[in-house]
Amino acid sequence: MNKRAFFIAFTLIILLIGCQLSKQKPNMDNNMKADVATEDTKDTKKEDEPKKEELEKEEKYIGQALNTIEKNGKVKVYSKKDTKSQVIHVLKDLDKVQLLETLPYGWFKVKLENGNIGYVDARYIRTNKIPPHKFNKNRKGCTLVFTHKDQTLRIYKDGEIVRESLASSGLWDTFTPKGIFQIEDGRRGKWFYAKRFQQGGKYWVGFKGSYLFHSIPCDKNGNIIQEEAKKIGQPASHGCIRLPLDIARYIYENVPDGALVLIY
């Protein structure tokens, strides 16, 4: 009887241990599934995170309307990239507007507060940054690239830099417009003198209306004004881009009409 009782007790113990193991197994499976799910969630989260390129595309570029030409406090927004097209809105000086695209030659595509899309002459928009655009540095012909940040003009020919020089852009309230421009047909000369500024300049070349590349300012006798010469490398002009005499002359003599001008 003792052996039989021992056998029955041993059998019951084995059955109890088996039941406990059976109960624990599903929990182990569930834990494994949970771990996999966690990893999948992490991977999905990584995939959902916006890429750097996407963030850059979403960046908003804001410009400020400022009429320094007619000085009437108004900036027109056109239905097309053409001053002869319909005026769909008029901005006031210092009004902010979203810049959508930088367009040739001297235009911005903009979005108004009411959601309407229009076009503004770049000469009337003051901004620190412009929407990026495609530019092939290896393009054939001449390209002039001026950057406000380092106040430097670089002249490329067939993709190679042929001249590089410090320059001077406009002051903040008489800003030099940013964007895509070109050397305008027939707009160049050896000398000009502006009575209202009591200054002149040598070897001027126009890239958009009254905006020019020209030498450091001269007095009415054609002599370089030394006080102005000391300002090269910092914003100082009424909106034009001032250059050392040799660089201004190089542009006048070597850069043809139609050459691309990029101002950042």
C-alpha positions as CSV (number, residue, x, y, z in Angstrom):
1,M,0.0,0.0,0.0
2,N,2.8,2.4,0.8
3,K,4.4,1.8,-2.6
4,R,1.0,2.3,-4.3
5,A,0.4,5.5,-2.4
6,F,3.9,6.8,-3.3
7,F,3.3,6.0,-7.0
8,I,0.0,7.9,-7.0
9,A,1.5,10.9,-5.3
10,F,4.5,11.0,-7.7
11,T,2.1,10.8,-10.7
12,L,0.1,13.7,-9.3
13,I,3.2,15.8,-8.9
14,I,4.3,15.2,-12.5
15,L,0.8,16.2,-13.8
16,L,0.8,19.4,-11.7
17,I,4.3,20.4,-13.1
18,G,3.1,19.7,-16.6
19,C,0.0,22.0,-16.1
20,Q,2.1,24.8,-14.8
21,L,4.5,24.6,-17.8
22,S,1.5,24.6,-20.2
23,K,0.2,27.7,-18.6
24,Q,3.5,29.5,-18.9
25,K,4.1,28.7,-22.6
26,P,1.5,31.0,-24.1
27,N,2.8,33.8,-21.9
28,M,6.3,33.3,-23.5
29,D,4.8,33.4,-26.9
30,N,2.9,36.5,-26.1
31,N,6.1,38.2,-24.8
32,M,7.9,37.2,-28.0
33,K,5.1,38.7,-30.1
34,A,5.2,41.8,-28.0
35,D,8.9,42.2,-28.6
36,V,8.5,41.8,-32.4
37,A,5.6,44.3,-32.4
38,T,7.8,46.7,-30.5
39,E,10.6,46.4,-33.1
40,D,8.1,46.8,-36.0
41,T,6.7,49.9,-34.3
42,K,10.2,51.3,-34.0
43,D,10.9,50.6,-37.7
44,T,7.6,52.2,-38.7
45,K,8.3,55.2,-36.6
46,K,11.7,55.6,-38.3
47,E,10.0,55.3,-41.7
48,D,7.4,57.9,-40.7
49,E,10.0,60.5,-39.6
50,P,10.3,63.3,-42.2
51,K,13.6,63.3,-44.2
52,K,15.9,66.3,-44.3
53,E,15.0,66.9,-47.9
54,E,11.2,66.9,-47.1
55,L,11.8,69.4,-44.2
56,E,13.7,71.7,-46.6
57,K,10.9,71.5,-49.1
58,E,8.4,72.5,-46.4
59,E,10.5,75.5,-45.3
60,K,8.7,78.8,-45.8
61,Y,10.5,81.8,-47.4
62,I,9.1,85.2,-46.3
63,G,9.7,88.4,-48.1
64,Q,8.8,92.0,-47.2
65,A,7.3,94.4,-49.7
66,L,9.4,97.6,-50.1
67,N,9.2,100.1,-52.9
68,T,12.5,101.9,-53.1
69,I,12.1,102.9,-56.7
70,E,8.9,104.9,-57.1
71,K,8.8,105.3,-53.3
72,N,5.0,105.4,-53.2
73,G,4.6,102.7,-50.6
74,K,2.9,100.3,-53.0
75,V,4.0,97.0,-54.5
76,K,1.9,95.4,-57.3
77,V,1.2,91.7,-57.5
78,Y,0.5,90.4,-61.0
79,S,-1.5,87.5,-62.3
80,K,1.5,86.6,-64.6
81,K,5.2,87.1,-64.7
82,D,4.6,90.2,-66.7
83,T,4.1,93.9,-65.7
84,K,1.5,94.1,-68.4
85,S,-0.7,91.4,-66.9
86,Q,-3.6,92.0,-64.5
87,V,-2.8,93.5,-61.1
88,I,-4.5,91.1,-58.6
89,H,-3.3,92.8,-55.4
90,V,-1.3,95.7,-54.1
91,L,1.0,95.2,-51.1
92,K,2.0,98.1,-48.8
93,D,5.5,98.8,-47.8
94,L,6.6,96.3,-45.1
95,D,3.8,93.9,-45.8
96,K,5.0,90.3,-45.5
97,V,4.4,87.8,-48.3
98,Q,5.3,84.1,-48.8
99,L,7.8,83.4,-51.6
100,L,7.1,80.2,-53.4
101,E,9.6,80.2,-56.3
102,T,12.5,82.2,-57.5
103,L,12.0,82.8,-61.2
104,P,14.0,84.3,-64.1
105,Y,14.5,87.1,-64.7
106,G,13.9,89.1,-61.5
107,W,10.6,87.6,-60.4
108,F,9.1,85.8,-57.4
109,K,6.0,83.6,-57.4
110,V,4.2,84.5,-54.2
111,K,1.3,83.3,-52.0
112,L,-1.0,86.0,-50.5
113,E,-2.7,85.8,-47.1
114,N,-6.0,85.0,-48.8
115,G,-4.3,82.0,-50.6
116,N,-4.2,83.6,-54.0
117,I,-1.0,83.0,-56.1
118,G,0.6,85.9,-58.0
119,Y,4.0,87.3,-59.2
120,V,6.1,90.2,-57.9
121,D,9.0,92.0,-59.4
122,A,12.0,91.0,-57.3
123,R,13.2,94.6,-57.1
124,Y,10.3,95.3,-54.7
125,I,10.9,92.4,-52.3
126,R,13.4,92.6,-49.4
127,T,14.3,89.2,-48.0
128,N,17.2,87.4,-46.3
129,K,16.6,84.1,-48.1
130,I,15.1,83.1,-51.4
131,P,13.5,79.8,-52.5
132,P,16.2,77.6,-54.0
133,H,16.4,77.1,-57.7
134,K,18.4,74.8,-60.0
135,F,21.7,76.1,-61.2
136,N,24.3,74.2,-63.3
137,K,27.7,75.6,-62.3
138,N,29.2,74.0,-65.3
139,R,27.0,75.9,-67.7
140,K,28.6,77.4,-70.8
141,G,29.1,81.1,-71.0
142,C,29.4,83.8,-68.3
143,T,27.7,83.7,-65.0
144,L,28.0,86.3,-62.2
145,V,27.2,85.1,-58.7
146,F,27.0,87.6,-55.8
147,T,26.4,86.5,-52.2
148,H,25.3,89.0,-49.5
149,K,26.7,86.9,-46.7
150,D,30.3,87.4,-47.7
151,Q,29.8,90.4,-50.0
152,T,31.7,88.6,-52.7
153,L,31.2,88.5,-56.5
154,R,32.4,85.4,-58.4
155,I,32.5,85.5,-62.2
156,Y,32.4,82.1,-63.9
157,K,33.2,81.3,-67.5
158,D,32.2,77.8,-68.8
159,G,32.0,76.6,-65.2
160,E,35.4,78.0,-64.1
161,I,36.0,81.0,-61.8
162,V,37.8,83.7,-63.7
163,R,37.5,86.6,-61.3
164,E,36.6,86.8,-57.6
165,S,36.3,90.0,-55.6
166,L,34.9,91.7,-52.6
167,A,32.0,94.0,-53.4
168,S,29.4,96.1,-51.7
169,S,25.6,95.6,-51.9
170,G,22.9,98.0,-50.8
171,L,22.1,98.9,-47.2
172,W,19.1,97.3,-45.6
173,D,16.8,100.2,-46.5
174,T,18.2,100.5,-50.0
175,F,18.6,96.8,-50.5
176,T,20.0,95.0,-53.6
177,P,17.3,92.6,-54.8
178,K,18.0,88.9,-54.7
179,G,17.1,86.4,-57.4
180,I,17.8,85.4,-61.0
181,F,18.7,88.2,-63.4
182,Q,20.6,88.7,-66.6
183,I,22.8,91.4,-68.1
184,E,20.3,93.5,-70.0
185,D,20.8,94.2,-73.7
186,G,22.6,97.5,-74.5
187,R,22.7,98.7,-70.9
188,R,26.3,99.5,-70.2
189,G,28.6,102.6,-70.3
190,K,31.9,103.9,-69.2
191,W,30.6,106.7,-66.9
192,F,27.5,108.0,-65.1
193,Y,26.9,110.7,-62.5
194,A,23.9,110.9,-60.2
195,K,23.4,114.5,-59.0
196,R,21.0,113.4,-56.2
197,F,23.7,111.3,-54.7
198,Q,26.6,113.5,-55.7
199,Q,28.3,110.4,-56.9
200,G,29.2,108.7,-60.1
201,G,30.6,105.4,-61.3
202,K,32.8,104.0,-64.0
203,Y,32.2,100.9,-66.2
204,W,28.5,100.3,-65.3
205,V,26.5,97.4,-66.6
206,G,22.7,96.9,-65.9
207,F,21.1,93.7,-64.6
208,K,17.6,94.9,-63.8
209,G,16.3,98.4,-64.4
210,S,18.2,101.0,-62.4
211,Y,20.3,98.2,-60.7
212,L,23.9,98.1,-61.9
213,F,27.3,96.7,-61.4
214,H,29.7,99.6,-61.3
215,S,33.0,100.8,-59.8
216,I,33.5,102.3,-56.4
217,P,31.7,105.7,-56.4
218,C,33.6,108.7,-57.9
219,D,33.2,112.4,-57.5
220,K,32.0,114.6,-60.4
221,N,35.6,114.8,-61.7
222,G,35.8,111.0,-62.0
223,N,38.1,110.5,-58.9
224,I,37.5,107.5,-56.6
225,I,35.9,108.7,-53.3
226,Q,38.4,107.1,-50.8
227,E,35.8,107.1,-48.0
228,E,33.6,104.9,-50.1
229,A,36.5,102.7,-51.2
230,K,37.0,101.7,-47.6
231,K,33.5,100.3,-47.5
232,I,34.2,97.5,-50.0
233,G,33.3,94.2,-48.4
234,Q,30.3,95.5,-46.5
235,P,26.8,96.8,-47.5
236,A,27.1,100.4,-48.5
237,S,25.3,101.3,-51.7
238,H,21.9,102.7,-52.8
239,G,21.1,99.3,-54.3
240,C,23.7,98.7,-57.0
241,I,26.6,96.4,-56.6
242,R,29.9,98.4,-56.2
243,L,33.1,96.8,-57.4
244,P,36.8,97.6,-57.5
245,L,37.6,99.5,-60.7
246,D,39.4,96.6,-62.4
247,I,36.5,94.1,-61.8
248,A,33.9,96.7,-63.0
249,R,36.0,97.2,-66.2
250,Y,36.4,93.4,-66.7
251,I,32.6,93.0,-66.6
252,Y,32.1,96.0,-68.9
253,E,34.6,94.6,-71.5
254,N,34.1,90.8,-71.2
255,V,30.7,89.8,-69.9
256,P,28.2,89.8,-72.7
257,D,24.5,90.9,-72.8
258,G,22.3,88.0,-71.6
259,A,24.8,86.6,-69.2
260,L,23.2,85.0,-66.1
261,V,23.3,87.0,-62.8
262,L,22.5,85.2,-59.5
263,I,22.2,87.2,-56.3
264,Y,21.8,85.5,-53.0
